[in-house]
């Protein structure tokens, strides 16, 4: 990819089965709807440390169905975790990591404090994600089904969503049949 790229458009690589590991340029600030949807060969992605949007508040499915994905890292962080989002991130669109079933068992995800919006079902059908840590103090703009899981099983031994503090948890309004 060009080193000066700042946006990957809608459906740019959708269903490209031959993509493996993706290193996104440091200049990238947004990834459009369905950009890598159905890319079942992707084993990992290294995100730009300046990335602001994975999808948008009205769309997402950026990595939907990337069933071989084993890691999501941020360039330059040095983290060894399987799933790490950049501290600059502001938006995670609907179903952006839906059916990313290749992640290691017991994967934990931390939603950085910079994130102001998380769309519906971002990690649905991604059973390896067992812990979601929400660092914001205000989750009022997060979709009510943001952390829903296909099993509808929450708590210890299942999917656990941990908020920064009780005030932050109280700003989140779950939707549907989910209880957190």
N, CA, C and O of each residue as an XYZ file, in Angstrom:
720
protein
N       0.841     -1.178      0.000
C       0.000      0.000      0.000
C       0.887      1.242      0.000
O       1.983      1.231      0.562
N       0.414      2.301     -0.625
C       1.208      3.529     -0.653
C       1.482      4.055      0.754
O       0.616      3.980      1.626
N       2.661      4.576      0.973
C       3.052      5.032      2.310
C       2.330      6.304      2.734
O       2.357      6.659      3.913
N       1.678      7.004      1.792
C       0.959      8.228      2.133
C      -0.562      8.046      2.146
O      -1.297      9.033      2.155
N      -1.026      6.837      2.146
C      -2.459      6.525      2.117
C      -3.134      6.964      3.416
O      -2.643      6.660      4.504
N      -4.274      7.689      3.306
C      -4.970      8.089      4.528
C      -6.352      7.469      4.667
O      -6.954      7.567      5.735
N      -6.874      6.833      3.621
C      -8.197      6.209      3.691
C      -8.257      4.984      2.778
O      -7.775      5.019      1.646
N      -8.850      3.907      3.280
C      -9.144      2.745      2.447
C     -10.654      2.755      2.252
O     -11.406      2.723      3.226
N     -11.096      2.798      1.014
C     -12.506      2.976      0.690
C     -13.371      1.747      0.878
O     -12.881      0.650      1.147
N     -14.660      1.955      0.730
C     -15.673      0.919      0.865
C     -15.386     -0.254     -0.075
O     -15.174     -0.069     -1.273
N     -15.385     -1.450      0.488
C     -15.253     -2.716     -0.256
C     -13.979     -2.830     -1.088
O     -13.941     -3.605     -2.043
N     -12.942     -2.079     -0.748
C     -11.708     -2.052     -1.535
C     -11.115     -3.446     -1.742
O     -10.740     -3.790     -2.863
N     -11.024     -4.249     -0.688
C     -10.431     -5.582     -0.794
C     -11.450     -6.679     -0.500
O     -11.064     -7.827     -0.277
N     -12.717     -6.360     -0.495
C     -13.754     -7.324     -0.116
C     -13.597     -8.645     -0.870
O     -13.484     -8.670     -2.096
N     -13.593     -9.740     -0.107
C     -13.504    -11.114     -0.609
C     -12.191    -11.453     -1.312
O     -12.140    -12.407     -2.089
N     -11.135    -10.693     -1.054
C      -9.803    -11.042     -1.572
C      -9.255    -12.165     -0.692
O      -8.787    -11.910      0.418
N      -9.309    -13.363     -1.163
C      -8.947    -14.540     -0.367
C      -7.438    -14.716     -0.204
O      -7.007    -15.460      0.676
N      -6.623    -14.050     -1.029
C      -5.179    -14.249     -1.001
C      -4.419    -13.300     -0.076
O      -3.206    -13.441      0.081
N      -5.102    -12.344      0.536
C      -4.425    -11.455      1.488
C      -4.041    -12.258      2.723
O      -4.818    -13.097      3.179
N      -2.862    -12.017      3.266
C      -2.390    -12.750      4.455
C      -2.218    -11.803      5.632
O      -3.167    -11.570      6.380
N      -1.035    -11.261      5.805
C      -0.792    -10.283      6.867
C      -0.822     -8.898      6.242
O      -0.252     -8.671      5.174
N      -1.493     -7.977      6.919
C      -1.648     -6.633      6.386
C      -0.948     -5.648      7.306
O      -1.210     -5.609      8.509
N      -0.063     -4.859      6.734
C       0.609     -3.778      7.455
C       0.081     -2.478      6.864
O       0.395     -2.124      5.728
N      -0.727     -1.774      7.652
C      -1.323     -0.538      7.166
C      -0.365      0.631      7.427
O       0.291      0.665      8.468
N      -0.276      1.590      6.491
C       0.683      2.696      6.645
C       0.340      3.597      7.832
O      -0.825      3.728      8.206
N       1.360      4.212      8.414
C       1.192      5.108      9.561
C       0.309      6.309      9.256
O      -0.222      6.928     10.178
N       0.143      6.648      7.995
C      -0.657      7.809      7.600
C      -2.158      7.499      7.559
O      -2.971      8.414      7.422
N      -2.529      6.232      7.676
C      -3.928      5.828      7.527
C      -4.772      6.322      8.692
O      -4.431      6.082      9.851
N      -5.871      7.010      8.395
C      -6.754      7.504      9.450
C      -8.119      6.839      9.451
O      -8.816      6.869     10.465
N      -8.523      6.226      8.314
C      -9.839      5.577      8.298
C      -9.884      4.404      7.323
O      -9.207      4.376      6.296
N     -10.724      3.434      7.705
C     -10.961      2.254      6.871
C     -12.458      2.194      6.625
O     -13.246      2.195      7.570
N     -12.853      2.142      5.359
C     -14.259      2.182      4.982
C     -14.992      0.865      5.163
O     -14.394     -0.188      5.384
N     -16.307      0.966      5.060
C     -17.217     -0.169      5.206
C     -16.807     -1.334      4.293
O     -16.481     -1.136      3.122
N     -16.830     -2.532      4.844
C     -16.566     -3.766      4.094
C     -15.180     -3.817      3.450
O     -14.953     -4.639      2.563
N     -14.264     -2.974      3.866
C     -12.961     -2.872      3.192
C     -12.246     -4.212      3.073
O     -11.648     -4.504      2.037
N     -12.301     -5.033      4.125
C     -11.640     -6.340      4.110
C     -12.646     -7.468      4.383
O     -12.249     -8.582      4.727
N     -13.909     -7.191      4.233
C     -14.960     -8.179      4.513
C     -14.751     -9.437      3.674
O     -14.511     -9.364      2.469
N     -14.847    -10.584      4.330
C     -14.750    -11.856      3.630
C     -13.350    -12.239      3.187
O     -13.190    -13.183      2.412
N     -12.344    -11.539      3.652
C     -10.956    -11.874      3.314
C     -10.502    -12.994      4.249
O      -9.794    -12.750      5.226
N     -10.908    -14.196      3.947
C     -10.708    -15.344      4.837
C      -9.257    -15.771      4.970
O      -8.940    -16.572      5.849
N      -8.370    -15.269      4.133
C      -6.952    -15.615      4.227
C      -6.154    -14.723      5.165
O      -5.015    -15.050      5.499
N      -6.726    -13.603      5.599
C      -5.993    -12.685      6.476
C      -5.699    -13.368      7.801
O      -6.608    -13.823      8.494
N      -4.411    -13.434      8.146
C      -4.010    -14.029      9.424
C      -3.736    -12.971     10.479
O      -3.734    -13.273     11.673
N      -3.502    -11.725     10.050
C      -3.265    -10.662     11.005
C      -3.223     -9.312     10.336
O      -3.019     -9.190      9.128
N      -3.425     -8.289     11.169
C      -3.391     -6.921     10.670
C      -2.646     -6.055     11.673
O      -2.829     -6.176     12.885
N      -1.794     -5.173     11.135
C      -1.089     -4.191     11.960
C      -1.689     -2.835     11.600
O      -1.548     -2.347     10.479
N      -2.364     -2.238     12.589
C      -3.067     -0.981     12.386
C      -2.134      0.211     12.573
O      -1.138      0.134     13.293
N      -2.474      1.301     11.919
C      -1.738      2.549     12.063
C      -1.948      3.105     13.471
O      -3.063      3.054     13.990
N      -0.897      3.635     14.093
C      -1.068      4.231     15.421
C      -1.891      5.520     15.393
O      -2.270      6.032     16.447
N      -2.174      6.054     14.188
C      -2.976      7.265     14.055
C      -4.385      6.985     13.535
O      -5.130      7.918     13.237
N      -4.752      5.718     13.426
C      -6.062      5.335     12.909
C      -7.176      5.890     13.791
O      -7.140      5.738     15.012
N      -8.163      6.532     13.173
C      -9.291      7.099     13.908
C     -10.586      6.318     13.713
O     -11.387      6.215     14.641
N     -10.801      5.768     12.524
C     -12.078      5.123     12.213
C     -11.910      3.746     11.590
O     -11.226      3.584     10.580
N     -12.538      2.769     12.203
C     -12.715      1.443     11.610
C     -14.192      1.400     11.271
O     -15.023      1.110     12.131
N     -14.522      1.690     10.016
C     -15.915      1.901      9.650
C     -16.338      3.293     10.090
O     -15.507      4.187     10.254
N     -17.661      3.466     10.281
C     -18.183      4.764     10.702
C     -19.360      4.547     11.637
O     -19.699      3.409     11.961
N     -19.982      5.631     12.072
C     -21.130      5.491     12.958
C     -22.350      4.936     12.222
O     -23.311      4.512     12.864
N     -22.328      4.932     10.904
C     -23.456      4.396     10.143
C     -23.115      3.117      9.385
O     -23.992      2.524      8.757
N     -21.859      2.683      9.434
C     -21.469      1.484      8.694
C     -20.284      0.806      9.359
O     -19.675      1.344     10.283
N     -19.974     -0.367      8.877
C     -18.853     -1.099      9.464
C     -18.508     -2.321      8.640
O     -18.241     -2.227      7.442
N     -18.518     -3.489      9.308
C     -18.200     -4.772      8.666
C     -16.815     -4.777      8.038
O     -16.581     -5.499      7.070
N     -15.900     -3.987      8.570
C     -14.579     -3.809      7.971
C     -13.820     -5.133      7.859
O     -13.285     -5.447      6.796
N     -13.769     -5.904      8.935
C     -13.071     -7.199      8.926
C     -14.058     -8.360      9.097
O     -13.666     -9.444      9.529
N     -15.306     -8.145      8.770
C     -16.375     -9.145      8.901
C     -15.969    -10.434      8.185
O     -15.627    -10.409      7.003
N     -16.007    -11.547      8.897
C     -15.753    -12.844      8.289
C     -14.296    -13.157      8.002
O     -14.010    -14.093      7.257
N     -13.378    -12.409      8.566
C     -11.949    -12.718      8.402
C     -11.620    -13.854      9.372
O     -11.014    -13.640     10.423
N     -12.026    -15.042      9.003
C     -12.025    -16.202      9.897
C     -10.644    -16.761     10.226
O     -10.521    -17.574     11.142
N      -9.615    -16.351      9.512
C      -8.257    -16.820      9.811
C      -7.454    -15.825     10.637
O      -6.299    -16.087     10.973
N      -8.058    -14.682     10.969
C      -7.332    -13.634     11.687
C      -6.905    -14.116     13.071
O      -7.734    -14.519     13.888
N      -5.598    -14.066     13.318
C      -5.028    -14.513     14.588
C      -4.554    -13.365     15.464
O      -4.338    -13.548     16.662
N      -4.388    -12.163     14.870
C      -3.962    -11.024     15.679
C      -4.373     -9.709     15.035
O      -4.540     -9.603     13.820
N      -4.530     -8.704     15.904
C      -4.733     -7.308     15.509
C      -3.763     -6.520     16.385
O      -3.931     -6.460     17.603
N      -2.751     -5.919     15.768
C      -1.735     -5.168     16.507
C      -1.746     -3.709     16.067
O      -2.330     -3.358     15.042
N      -1.098     -2.877     16.852
C      -0.890     -1.475     16.486
C       0.603     -1.289     16.231
O       1.436     -1.681     17.049
N       0.928     -0.697     15.107
C       2.330     -0.480     14.731
C       3.080      0.290     15.812
O       2.590      1.292     16.333
N       4.278     -0.195     16.138
C       5.155      0.498     17.061
C       4.847      0.338     18.533
O       5.542      0.918     19.367
N       3.834     -0.425     18.880
C       3.445     -0.501     20.291
C       4.303     -1.478     21.095
O       4.521     -1.278     22.290
N       4.783     -2.520     20.449
C       5.567     -3.530     21.156
C       4.725     -4.484     21.991
O       5.273     -5.344     22.681
N       3.424     -4.349     21.941
C       2.531     -5.210     22.711
C       2.558     -6.636     22.165
O       2.676     -6.851     20.959
N       2.448     -7.584     23.054
C       2.400     -8.993     22.657
C       0.978     -9.553     22.711
O       0.776    -10.742     22.465
N      -0.005     -8.713     23.029
C      -1.385     -9.198     23.106
C      -1.892     -9.559     21.720
O      -1.400     -9.039     20.718
N      -2.864    -10.439     21.660
C      -3.413    -10.879     20.381
C      -4.263     -9.799     19.729
O      -4.419     -9.781     18.508
N      -4.813     -8.903     20.535
C      -5.739     -7.909     19.993
C      -5.485     -6.562     20.651
O      -5.716     -6.389     21.848
N      -5.005     -5.605     19.855
C      -4.702     -4.283     20.383
C      -5.169     -3.215     19.405
O      -4.840     -3.254     18.220
N      -5.935     -2.268     19.914
C      -6.421     -1.162     19.106
C      -5.606      0.091     19.419
O      -5.147      0.265     20.548
N      -5.420      0.980     18.413
C      -4.628      2.191     18.646
C      -5.311      3.164     19.601
O      -6.537      3.265     19.637
N      -4.501      3.873     20.368
C      -5.001      4.864     21.332
C      -5.650      6.064     20.656
O      -6.313      6.857     21.325
N      -5.477      6.216     19.355
C      -6.064      7.325     18.597
C      -7.471      7.012     18.094
O      -8.166      7.909     17.618
N      -7.897      5.765     18.192
C      -9.158      5.314     17.609
C     -10.354      6.028     18.228
O     -10.414      6.206     19.445
N     -11.314      6.439     17.382
C     -12.514      7.128     17.838
C     -13.796      6.366     17.527
O     -14.762      6.449     18.286
N     -13.820      5.622     16.418
C     -15.039      4.942     15.977
C     -14.728      3.504     15.573
O     -13.766      3.234     14.854
N     -15.579      2.581     16.061
C     -15.552      1.194     15.608
C     -16.956      0.906     15.089
O     -17.899      0.808     15.874
N     -17.100      0.768     13.779
C     -18.410      0.599     13.156
C     -19.030     -0.766     13.406
O     -18.367     -1.693     13.870
N     -20.316     -0.870     13.089
C     -21.095     -2.104     13.270
C     -20.377     -3.326     12.707
O     -19.828     -3.288     11.606
N     -20.390     -4.388     13.468
C     -19.908     -5.706     13.035
C     -18.493     -5.691     12.446
O     -18.176     -6.508     11.581
N     -17.656     -4.783     12.900
C     -16.319     -4.644     12.302
C     -15.428     -5.871     12.475
O     -14.574     -6.129     11.627
N     -15.608     -6.629     13.552
C     -14.807     -7.842     13.771
C     -15.718     -9.063     13.914
O     -15.349    -10.037     14.571
N     -16.872     -9.017     13.319
C     -17.882    -10.076     13.351
C     -17.313    -11.334     12.668
O     -16.775    -11.255     11.563
N     -17.433    -12.456     13.315
C     -16.972    -13.754     12.786
C     -15.470    -13.809     12.505
O     -15.038    -14.479     11.566
N     -14.683    -13.114     13.308
C     -13.218    -13.263     13.246
C     -12.884    -14.406     14.197
O     -12.473    -14.180     15.335
N     -13.062    -15.609     13.730
C     -13.023    -16.802     14.578
C     -11.641    -17.395     14.774
O     -11.506    -18.365     15.519
N     -10.607    -16.856     14.140
C      -9.262    -17.420     14.252
C      -8.433    -16.900     15.409
O      -7.314    -17.368     15.622
N      -8.955    -15.944     16.160
C      -8.191    -15.394     17.294
C      -7.953    -16.472     18.341
O      -8.766    -17.388     18.468
N      -6.858    -16.387     19.095
C      -6.570    -17.396     20.123
C      -7.626    -17.393     21.237
O      -8.220    -16.360     21.544
N      -7.843    -18.554     21.825
C      -8.783    -18.672     22.945
C      -8.367    -17.745     24.071
O      -7.179    -17.594     24.356
N      -9.344    -17.127     24.706
C      -9.073    -16.245     25.835
C      -8.571    -14.868     25.450
O      -7.949    -14.190     26.267
N      -8.827    -14.442     24.228
C      -8.378    -13.126     23.778
C      -9.100    -12.022     24.542
O     -10.318    -12.064     24.717
N      -8.334    -11.037     24.991
C      -8.888     -9.854     25.649
C      -8.750     -8.665     24.703
O      -7.744     -8.516     24.010
N      -9.776     -7.827     24.687
C      -9.782     -6.622     23.864
C      -9.938     -5.422     24.791
O     -10.800     -5.417     25.670
N      -9.105     -4.410     24.592
C      -9.260     -3.161     25.328
C      -9.735     -2.093     24.352
O      -9.086     -1.821     23.342
N     -10.885     -1.489     24.673
C     -11.402     -0.377     23.882
C     -10.778      0.893     24.483
O     -11.089      1.241     25.622
N      -9.903      1.592     23.740
C      -9.225      2.765     24.296
C     -10.196      3.868     24.726
O     -11.317      3.950     24.226
N      -9.760      4.695     25.639
C     -10.570      5.807     26.140
C     -10.942      6.789     25.032
O     -11.942      7.498     25.144
N     -10.155      6.836     23.976
C     -10.408      7.753     22.855
C     -11.649      7.385     22.044
O     -12.165      8.224     21.305
N     -12.141      6.144     22.166
C     -13.266      5.678     21.360
C     -14.569      6.293     21.873
O     -14.957      6.099     23.025
N     -15.235      7.042     20.982
C     -16.490      7.687     21.359
C     -17.712      6.916     20.872
O     -18.818      7.134     21.366
N     -17.520      6.009     19.900
C     -18.645      5.235     19.364
C     -18.205      3.812     19.052
O     -17.170      3.585     18.425
N     -19.017      2.859     19.503
C     -18.849      1.452     19.151
C     -20.197      0.992     18.601
O     -21.221      1.104     19.276
N     -20.192      0.476     17.379
C     -21.427      0.052     16.731
C     -21.947     -1.273     17.239
O     -21.365     -1.883     18.135
N     -23.034     -1.706     16.666
C     -23.717     -2.938     17.049
C     -22.901     -4.175     16.681
O     -22.301     -4.238     15.608
N     -22.884     -5.153     17.579
C     -22.336     -6.496     17.326
C     -20.897     -6.497     16.806
O     -20.549     -7.293     15.934
N     -20.079     -5.618     17.332
C     -18.705     -5.473     16.837
C     -17.928     -6.784     16.918
O     -17.164     -7.099     16.005
N     -18.108     -7.554     17.990
C     -17.357     -8.801     18.177
C     -18.269    -10.024     18.188
O     -17.889    -11.064     18.726
N     -19.463     -9.923     17.606
C     -20.397    -11.041     17.618
C     -19.838    -12.207     16.794
O     -19.135    -12.002     15.804
N     -20.157    -13.406     17.210
C     -19.643    -14.637     16.586
C     -18.113    -14.649     16.555
O     -17.508    -15.148     15.607
N     -17.508    -14.104     17.583
C     -16.056    -14.137     17.759
C     -15.813    -14.721     19.146
O     -15.439    -14.005     20.075
N     -16.032    -16.040     19.279
C     -16.066    -16.668     20.608
C     -14.748    -16.646     21.372
O     -14.755    -16.793     22.594
N     -13.631    -16.470     20.700
C     -12.337    -16.449     21.393
C     -12.144    -15.197     22.243
O     -11.323    -15.184     23.160
N     -12.906    -14.142     21.935
C     -12.829    -12.923     22.743
C     -13.668    -13.158     23.992
O     -14.895    -13.236     23.932
N     -12.983    -13.269     25.116
C     -13.672    -13.569     26.373
C     -13.724    -12.375     27.325
O     -14.497    -12.377     28.283
N     -12.902    -11.355     27.061
C     -12.897    -10.171     27.921
C     -12.826     -8.925     27.059
O     -12.001     -8.826     26.151
N     -13.712     -7.965     27.359
C     -13.692     -6.661     26.700
C     -13.555     -5.624     27.803
O     -14.405     -5.522     28.688
N     -12.476     -4.860     27.735
C     -12.215     -3.817     28.733
C     -12.503     -2.463     28.078
O     -11.901     -2.114     27.062
N     -13.419     -1.718     28.666
C     -13.849     -0.434     28.122
C     -13.225      0.674     28.950
O     -13.570      0.840     30.119
N     -12.301      1.442     28.355
C     -11.534      2.450     29.089
C     -12.200      3.821     29.171
O     -11.720      4.680     29.910
N     -13.282      4.056     28.442
C     -13.914      5.367     28.436
C     -14.633      5.664     29.746
O     -14.983      4.753     30.496
N     -14.845      6.930     30.007
C     -15.661      7.339     31.146
C     -17.098      7.622     30.718
O     -17.966      7.858     31.558
N     -17.350      7.596     29.390
C     -18.695      7.868     28.891
C     -18.983      6.980     27.679
O     -18.505      7.246     26.577
N     -19.766      5.931     27.895
C     -20.143      5.010     26.819
C     -21.557      5.299     26.322
O     -22.207      4.425     25.748
N     -22.027      6.504     26.540
C     -23.389      6.889     26.177
C     -23.681      6.830     24.689
O     -24.839      6.676     24.303
N     -22.661      6.948     23.838
C     -22.869      6.889     22.394
C     -22.579      5.501     21.819
O     -22.645      5.308     20.605
N     -22.263      4.548     22.675
C     -22.040      3.173     22.208
C     -23.395      2.551     21.910
O     -24.357      2.773     22.646
N     -23.475      1.779     20.842
C     -24.715      1.091     20.508
C     -25.078      0.118     21.627
O     -24.193     -0.491     22.227
N     -26.350     -0.030     21.908
C     -26.819     -0.915     22.977
C     -26.467     -2.374     22.775
O     -26.478     -3.148     23.732
N     -26.154     -2.766     21.547
C     -25.749     -4.148     21.261
C     -24.266     -4.229     20.885
O     -23.833     -5.177     20.230
N     -23.498     -3.224     21.308
C     -22.085     -3.140     20.938
C     -21.306     -4.397     21.300
O     -20.478     -4.861     20.516
N     -21.562     -4.946     22.470
C     -20.759     -6.068     22.949
C     -21.523     -7.383     22.935
O     -21.133     -8.334     23.612
N     -22.605     -7.446     22.172
C     -23.407     -8.666     22.148
C     -22.593     -9.836     21.608
O     -21.674     -9.677     20.805
N     -22.970    -11.000     22.080
C     -22.292    -12.239     21.718
C     -23.360    -13.238     21.310
O     -24.432    -13.277     21.915
N     -23.087    -14.040     20.304
C     -24.076    -14.986     19.784
C     -24.574    -15.967     20.833
O     -25.681    -16.493     20.719
N     -23.761    -16.215     21.855
C     -24.175    -17.177     22.879
C     -25.095    -16.561     23.923
O     -25.784    -17.278     24.649
N     -25.108    -15.221     24.000
C     -25.853    -14.497     25.036
C     -25.470    -14.959     26.435
O     -26.289    -14.922     27.353
N     -24.220    -15.395     26.595
C     -23.704    -15.792     27.902
C     -22.649    -14.779     28.317
O     -21.664    -14.552     27.614
N     -22.881    -14.177     29.479
C     -21.992    -13.128     29.946
C     -21.559    -13.428     31.367
O     -22.247    -14.142     32.097
N     -20.414    -12.879     31.759
C     -19.927    -13.042     33.126
C     -18.758    -14.003     33.177
O     -18.311    -14.490     32.138
N     -18.251    -14.285     34.379
C     -17.092    -15.173     34.528
C     -17.314    -16.521     33.837
O     -18.371    -17.135     33.984
N     -16.323    -16.969     33.095
C     -16.413    -18.226     32.355
C     -17.024    -18.052     30.982
O     -16.966    -18.967     30.161
N     -17.603    -16.906     30.717
C     -18.183    -16.568     29.417
C     -17.566    -15.246     28.978
O     -16.423    -14.958     29.333
N     -18.292    -14.440     28.217
C     -17.766    -13.130     27.835
C     -18.003    -12.154     28.976
O     -19.103    -12.068     29.523
N     -16.964    -11.428     29.321
C     -17.010    -10.460     30.410
C     -16.671     -9.081     29.849
O     -15.631     -8.901     29.215
N     -17.553     -8.111     30.084
C     -17.297     -6.739     29.676
C     -17.027     -5.930     30.934
O     -17.860     -5.884     31.839
N     -15.866     -5.295     30.992
C     -15.425     -4.561     32.174
C     -15.329     -3.083     31.813
O     -14.607     -2.707     30.889
N     -16.059     -2.254     32.545
C     -16.024     -0.813     32.310
C     -14.992     -0.159     33.220
O     -14.637     -0.704     34.265
N     -14.516      1.007     32.816
C     -13.492      1.757     33.533
C     -13.892      2.016     34.988
O     -13.056      1.964     35.890
N     -15.166      2.293     35.200
C     -15.695      2.528     36.542
C     -17.214      2.424     36.483
O     -17.786      2.296     35.401
N     -17.868      2.479     37.637
C     -19.325      2.302     37.662
C     -20.040      3.450     36.955
O     -21.090      3.238     36.348
N     -19.497      4.647     37.024
C     -20.113      5.781     36.326
C     -20.104      5.539     34.817
O     -21.091      5.820     34.136
N     -19.004      5.023     34.300
C     -18.907      4.717     32.873
C     -19.905      3.626     32.490
O     -20.569      3.728     31.458
N     -20.013      2.601     33.302
C     -20.971      1.516     33.036
C     -22.391      2.054     33.017
O     -23.211      1.612     32.213
N     -22.685      2.996     33.886
C     -24.030      3.560     33.958
C     -24.394      4.419     32.751
O     -25.574      4.675     32.514
N     -23.391      4.871     31.978
C     -23.684      5.643     30.774
C     -24.039      4.735     29.597
O     -24.610      5.193     28.607
N     -23.701      3.453     29.704
C     -23.980      2.482     28.632
C     -25.390      1.934     28.800
O     -25.758      1.487     29.887
N     -26.178      1.965     27.736
C     -27.551      1.473     27.770
C     -27.668      0.251     26.877
O     -27.790      0.381     25.659
N     -27.631     -0.960     27.486
C     -27.732     -2.185     26.678
C     -29.058     -2.241     25.938
O     -30.079     -1.747     26.417
N     -29.020     -2.854     24.755
C     -30.224     -3.014     23.950
C     -30.524     -4.479     23.721
O     -29.673     -5.339     23.949
N     -31.728     -4.760     23.272
C     -32.141     -6.135     22.986
C     -32.261     -6.955     24.243
O     -32.596     -6.428     25.304
N     -31.988     -8.257     24.135
C     -32.122     -9.162     25.265
C     -30.822     -9.295     26.046
O     -30.699    -10.165     26.909
N     -29.852     -8.437     25.746
C     -28.545     -8.512     26.419
C     -28.602     -7.903     27.808
O     -29.268     -6.892     28.033
N     -27.906     -8.520     28.719
C     -27.720     -7.901     30.035
C     -26.243     -7.975     30.352
O     -25.598     -9.001     30.136
N     -25.721     -6.894     30.859
C     -24.298     -6.822     31.132
C     -24.091     -6.676     32.623
O     -22.952     -6.596     33.084
